[in-house]
Amino acid sequence: MTTAVMGAGSWGTTFAQVVADAGHPVTLWARRPEVAREIAEEHTNARYLPGLVLNKAITATADPAAALAGADTVVLAVPAQSLRDNLEAWAGLIPADAVLVSLMKGVERSTGMRMSEVIADAAGASPERIAVVSGPNLAREIADRQPTATVVASASLATAEAVADLTANAYFRPYTNADVVGVELGGAVKNIIALSVGIADGQGLGDNSKASIITRGLAETSRLAMAMGADAQTLSGLAGLGDLVATCASPLSRNRSFGRLLGEGLSVEEATERTRQVAEGVKSSPAVLALGEAHGVELPITQAVSAVIDGTLDVGELAGVLLSRKRKHEGLER
């Protein structure tokens, strides 16, 4: 199996190493030629994974045609909002029978599509050729080869199992799942919940406050996912609760770290400049909120975070807005 990983950020580079450590050849595409040269010649990616020496079996290029030539599996690890443009630019380069794997956790702002839907639409791929990977996947920990589990979801069990076989190694344990909707929404909405937890942390709020946000955030994610046809069990698993806890609790999380800066009083622009990386929840929150409205699902945390991001709600008022909602029986809230 020959694998192309398209995107040399922290997660794309880490995933390339996962595949290489599983004993499979992998080519990593980097948008910037200097990054490709560094990976190929020095076996490092200092900007995204400082201090780490990569598996020497990873090759790298800045030429998408070279990366994609003959690939059996194409792993997409670009920012969610740039996915469509990239796929259109790579039209004709992706082998017709290649499996397409999404590492992205977001919702396209312009269409409200999940990433697998964007892949199907822009690349003309059938659902059986598409897989999504999600779970508690903090890139730096996996790059350091710390044990973790993940979920590979696809409409085709054979496709999911093939991707699981491609990535299974001594520290990376993939489980398969057929619930693509639940796995993708769990990954997308948890970024927004992590922003809220980060804001609470930046404001100096304690663990009770943050645990409350995480718990209600899981309920919010589950309501939307189930309204869109997901299995409730998925949201209690690795791609739901597992990913949510990791993203909300870890300082390695870009979304939590971004939210913390907002809670400390920085603007979205200032936080973006400080972090130098995409906090996907910032860009996906309007699209997730629109999905809730389209399916008649209340998303109070998403609504509040979106208002903070667009400047219509002061960050200091976030907690008060959430606590002022009408009280309900916990088990009956929908």
Buried (B, 14 or more C-beta within 10 A) or exposed (E): BBBBBBBBBBBBBBBBBBBBBBEBBBBBBBBEEEBBBBBBEEBBBEBBBEEBEBEEBBBBBBBBEBBBBEBBBBBBBBBBBBBBEBBEEBEEBBBEEBBBBBBBBBBBBEEBBBBBBBBBBBBEBEBEBBBBBBBBBBBBBBBEBEEBBBBBBBBBEEBBBBBBEBBBBEBBBBBBBBBBBBBBBBBBBBBBBBBBBBBBBBBEBEEEBBEBBBBBBBBBBBBBBBBBEBBEEBBBBBBBBBBBBBBBBBEBBBBBBBBBBBBBEBEBEEBBEEBEBBBBBBBBBBBBBBBBEEBEBBBBBBBBBBBBBEEEBEBEEBBEBBEEEEEEEEEEBE
